[in-house]
Amino acid sequence: GRVNGRVLLTGATGFIGRAVCAGLRVRGDRPVRLLLHLRAPDQTLPAGFEAVPGDLCRLETLSGLCEGVDTVLHIATYIGDDPGLLEAVNVRGTKALVSQARAAGVRKFAYVSSAAVYGYAVHRNAREAEATVDPATPISRSRAGAERAVLAGGGLVLRPLFVYGHGDTRFLPVIIRSLERFPFMIAGGRARLSVISVDDLAAALIALAD
């Protein structure tokens, strides 16, 4: 394998991607390529970082993206409600990225999906092989489609559920607003959720590059 091989990171400006960027910057032992959504970086990049403009919806912009890359950390996801974009970005864009990675000889490919692909069932203490992928929402169905492409290409899928930490706008802030509006606890506060800190998730992703 390639020593200190280049890491390609998608979704670098998002909640999880920013944490991964910070961790890679602190490590400083690998060159990093960022796929930015058809724009130049907002600020000067650290040494060893490069930015490549591209769009998962415009497959021609991905050509050559994975050349010289050892590990792809694919975090970019469209999380809106436009069915066309869900298919174009999450499914077709991921398929195209996997294809580019395989053609370039990328050794490792990790995709951040969501445990929401299991649907609304309770999976407490269930092993991974015991839980059935049964997405119940359009975004989860698109993520499941992306997963199939990654797994078929020999990649790895991570399925966190709720991620919290610096920059979180979708989990703890929503809970706090809900409690301010409806000040009571479900099941007396004994209900359990699957959570992980964004820093721990980023550390896990960076470890996969090792």
C-alpha positions in Angstrom: 0.0 0.0 0.0 0.9 3.6 -0.3 2.7 5.1 2.8 1.1 8.3 4.0 -1.3 8.0 1.1 -3.6 10.9 0.1 -7.1 11.1 1.6 -10.0 12.3 -0.5 -12.7 13.9 1.7 -16.2 14.8 0.4 -18.6 16.9 2.5 -15.7 18.7 4.1 -17.7 21.9 4.9 -20.5 20.0 6.7 -21.0 19.1 10.3 -19.1 15.8 10.3 -16.7 16.8 7.5 -15.4 19.9 9.4 -14.5 17.6 12.3 -12.7 15.2 10.0 -10.8 18.1 8.4 -9.7 19.3 11.8 -8.5 15.9 12.8 -6.6 15.4 9.6 -5.0 18.9 10.0 -3.9 18.1 13.5 -2.4 14.8 12.4 -0.7 16.5 9.4 0.8 13.2 8.2 -1.2 12.7 5.0 -1.9 14.8 2.0 -5.6 15.7 1.8 -7.8 16.4 -1.2 -11.2 18.1 -0.5 -14.0 17.9 -3.0 -15.8 21.2 -2.7 -19.1 21.9 -4.3 -18.0 23.8 -7.4 -16.3 26.6 -5.6 -13.0 27.7 -4.2 -12.2 27.3 -0.5 -13.4 30.0 1.8 -10.0 30.4 3.3 -6.3 29.5 2.8 -5.9 25.7 3.2 -3.4 24.2 5.5 -0.1 22.8 4.2 -0.8 19.4 2.6 -4.4 20.2 1.7 -5.8 20.8 -1.8 -9.3 21.7 -2.9 -10.9 20.4 -6.1 -14.2 21.9 -7.2 -16.8 19.3 -8.2 -20.4 18.3 -8.1 -21.8 14.8 -7.4 -24.7 15.7 -9.7 -22.3 16.5 -12.6 -20.4 13.3 -13.1 -17.9 14.9 -15.6 -16.5 17.0 -12.7 -15.4 13.8 -10.9 -13.1 12.7 -13.7 -9.6 12.1 -12.3 -10.7 13.1 -8.8 -9.3 9.9 -7.2 -6.0 9.8 -9.0 -3.2 9.4 -6.5 -5.7 8.8 -3.7 -5.2 6.0 -1.1 -8.4 6.4 0.9 -11.8 8.0 0.2 -13.9 9.3 3.1 -17.3 10.0 1.5 -19.4 12.1 3.9 -21.3 14.4 1.4 -25.0 13.7 1.5 -28.0 15.7 0.2 -30.5 15.8 3.1 -33.4 17.7 1.6 -36.7 16.5 0.3 -36.2 16.8 -3.5 -36.5 13.3 -4.8 -34.5 14.1 -7.9 -31.6 15.4 -5.9 -31.7 12.5 -3.5 -31.3 10.2 -6.4 -28.8 12.3 -8.3 -26.5 13.2 -5.4 -26.8 10.3 -2.9 -27.2 7.4 -5.3 -25.8 8.2 -8.7 -23.2 10.5 -7.4 -21.9 7.9 -4.9 -21.9 5.2 -7.7 -19.8 7.5 -9.9 -17.4 8.2 -7.0 -17.0 4.5 -6.3 -16.4 3.9 -10.0 -13.7 6.6 -10.1 -12.1 5.2 -6.9 -12.0 1.7 -8.4 -10.5 2.9 -11.7 -7.8 4.8 -9.8 -6.8 1.9 -7.6 -8.0 3.5 -4.3 -7.4 1.0 -1.5 -10.0 2.1 1.0 -13.4 3.7 0.6 -15.6 4.6 3.6 -19.1 6.0 3.4 -21.0 7.7 6.2 -24.6 6.6 6.0 -27.1 6.5 8.9 -28.7 3.9 11.1 -32.0 5.4 9.9 -31.7 2.9 7.0 -33.0 0.3 9.5 -36.3 2.0 9.6 -38.4 2.7 12.8 -37.9 -0.7 14.5 -36.1 -1.1 17.9 -32.8 -2.7 17.6 -31.5 -2.7 21.1 -28.5 -5.1 21.6 -29.0 -6.4 18.1 -25.9 -7.4 16.2 -25.3 -5.8 12.8 -26.2 -8.9 10.8 -29.5 -9.3 12.8 -30.9 -5.9 11.8 -32.6 -5.6 8.4 -32.1 -2.6 6.2 -35.7 -1.3 5.8 -35.6 2.4 5.1 -38.8 4.3 5.8 -38.1 7.7 4.3 -36.9 9.0 0.9 -33.5 10.2 2.3 -33.0 6.8 4.0 -33.9 5.0 0.8 -31.3 7.1 -1.1 -28.7 6.4 1.5 -29.4 2.7 1.3 -28.9 3.0 -2.5 -25.6 4.7 -1.9 -24.6 1.9 0.5 -25.3 -0.8 -2.0 -22.9 0.9 -4.5 -20.2 1.3 -1.8 -20.5 -2.3 -0.6 -20.5 -3.7 -4.1 -17.3 -1.8 -4.7 -15.6 -3.3 -1.7 -16.0 -0.3 0.5 -17.1 0.1 4.1 -20.3 1.8 5.4 -20.6 3.5 8.8 -24.2 3.9 10.2 -24.2 6.4 13.1 -27.7 7.5 14.2 -27.6 10.8 16.2 -24.3 12.8 16.1 -23.7 15.7 18.5 -20.9 18.1 19.2 -19.6 21.5 18.0 -21.7 22.7 15.0 -24.6 20.4 15.6 -27.9 22.0 14.4 -30.0 18.9 13.9 -30.0 16.9 17.1 -29.4 18.5 20.5 -30.7 21.9 19.4 -34.0 20.3 18.2 -34.3 18.4 21.5 -33.7 21.5 23.5 -36.3 23.5 21.5 -38.8 20.6 21.9 -38.3 20.5 25.7 -38.8 24.3 25.9 -42.1 23.9 24.1 -43.2 20.6 25.6 -41.5 20.3 29.0 -41.9 16.6 29.7 -39.7 13.5 29.2 -40.7 10.4 27.2 -40.7 7.3 29.4 -39.6 9.5 32.3 -36.3 10.2 30.6 -35.4 6.5 30.4 -35.7 6.2 26.6 -32.4 5.3 24.9 -31.0 6.7 21.7 -27.9 5.7 19.7 -25.6 8.7 19.8 -21.9 9.5 19.1 -19.9 12.7 19.4 -18.8 14.2 16.1 -15.2 14.1 17.3 -15.3 10.4 18.1 -16.9 9.7 14.7 -14.2 11.8 13.0 -11.5 9.9 14.9 -13.0 6.6 13.7 -13.0 7.8 10.1 -9.4 9.0 10.3 -8.4 5.7 11.9 -9.9 3.9 8.9 -7.4 5.8 6.7 -4.6 4.3 8.8 
